[in-house]
Amino acid sequence: MERFLLFIRDTAAADDVADIHPDESSARKALAAYVRRRTREQGRPMPINDDVAIASYFEADGALYAIARISPAR
């Protein structure tokens, strides 16, 4: 069964984030929730659209994310 890995390296946070999700959609929702939470904590303006929020958040140097399909070894 395939799963999706969400990896976040955020220069403004102390720790990297790595989570496994059942599908790409839930990984993307978790990414948007992370971005919205961090944006709110930083007191920055919140874009309405998730895609815009994600793109603007990860414009910072060194901040990155990846959503990757993983599957069990055979």
Summary of the structure (lengths in Angstrom):
residues: 74
radius of gyration: 13.0
end to end distance: 11.1
largest distance: 46.5
contacts: 173
relative contact order: 0.29
helix: 35%
strand: 26%
